[in-house]
Amino acid sequence: MDAVWTITYLVDGYPDPVEVGASAVAAGPAAVLEEIRRQVGRPVDWSQCMEVYRARAIAGGGFIGG
């Protein structure tokens, strides 16, 4: 089974961390950026985003930080 990741980003001008789920991560960078835009509620680009945490799902549930 391939690793399944969730990624948390900080976005310039947005007060809270933005967590992007495994389905968007698996779909690729365009889907990740679209999910960030959806959560933030405004247009953003990669220059405004910084990855701060990555977690990998493990068999049986749960996550391992990475």
Contact map, one row per residue, 1 for C-alpha under 8 A:
111000000000000000000000000000000000000000000000000000000000000000
111100000000000000000000000000000000000000000000000000000000000000
111110000000000000000000000000000000000000000000000000011100000000
011111000000000000000100010000000000000000000000000000011000000000
001111100000000000001100110000000000000000000000000001111000000000
000111110000000000111100100000000000000000000000000001110000000000
000011111000000000111100100000000000000000000000001111100000000000
000001111100000011110000000000000000000000000000001111000000000000
000000111110000011110000000000000000000000000000111110000000000000
000000011111010111000000000000000000000000000000111100000000000000
000000001111111011000000000000000000000000000001110000000000000000
000000000111110000000000000000000000000000000001100000000000000000
000000000011111000000000000000000000000000000000000000000000000000
000000000111111110000000000000000000000100000000000000000000000000
000000000010111110000000000000000000000000000000000000000000000000
000000000100011111000000000000000000000000000000000000000000000000
000000011110011111100000000000000000000000000000000000000000000000
000000011110000111110000000000000001001100000000000000000000000000
000001111000000011111000000000000000000000000000000000000000000000
000001111000000001111101100000010011000000000000000000000000000000
000011100000000000111111100000000000000000000000000000000000000000
000111100000000000011111110000000000000000000000000000000000000000
000000000000000000001111111000000000000000000000000000000000000000
000000000000000000011111111100110010000000000000000000000000000000
000011100000000000011111111110110000000000000000000000000000000000
000110000000000000000111111100000000000000000000000000000000000000
000000000000000000000011111111110000000000000000000000000000000000
000000000000000000000001111111110000000000000000000000000000000000
000000000000000000000000101111111000000000000000000000000000000000
000000000000000000000000001111111100000000000000000000000000000000
000000000000000000000001101111111110000000000000000000000000000000
000000000000000000010001101111111111000000000000000000000000000000
000000000000000000000000000011111111100000011100000000000000000000
000000000000000000000000000001111111110000000000000000000000000000
000000000000000000010001000000111111111000000000000000000000000000
000000000000000001010000000000011111111100010000000000000000000000
000000000000000000000000000000001111111111110000000000000000000000
000000000000000000000000000000000111111111000000000000000000000000
000000000000000001000000000000000011111110000000000000000000000000
000000000000010001000000000000000001111111000000000000000000000000
000000000000000000000000000000000000111111100000000000000000000000
000000000000000000000000000000000000110111110000000000000000000000
000000000000000000000000000000000000100011111000000000000000000000
000000000000000000000000000000001001100001111101100000000000000000
000000000000000000000000000000001000000000111111100000000000000000
000000000000000000000000000000001000000000011111110000000000000000
000000000000000000000000000000000000000000001111110000000000000000
000000000011000000000000000000000000000000011111110000000000000000
000000001111000000000000000000000000000000011111111000000000000000
000000001110000000000000000000000000000000000111111100000000000000
000000111100000000000000000000000000000000000000111111000000000000
000000111100000000000000000000000000000000000000011111000000000000
000000111000000000000000000000000000000000000000001111100000000011
000011110000000000000000000000000000000000000000001111110000000011
000011100000000000000000000000000000000000000000000011111000001111
001111000000000000000000000000000000000000000000000001111100001111
001110000000000000000000000000000000000000000000000000111110111100
001000000000000000000000000000000000000000000000000000011111111100
000000000000000000000000000000000000000000000000000000001111110000
000000000000000000000000000000000000000000000000000000000111110000
000000000000000000000000000000000000000000000000000000001111111000
000000000000000000000000000000000000000000000000000000001111111100
000000000000000000000000000000000000000000000000000000111100111110
000000000000000000000000000000000000000000000000000000111100011111
000000000000000000000000000000000000000000000000000011110000001111
000000000000000000000000000000000000000000000000000011110000000111
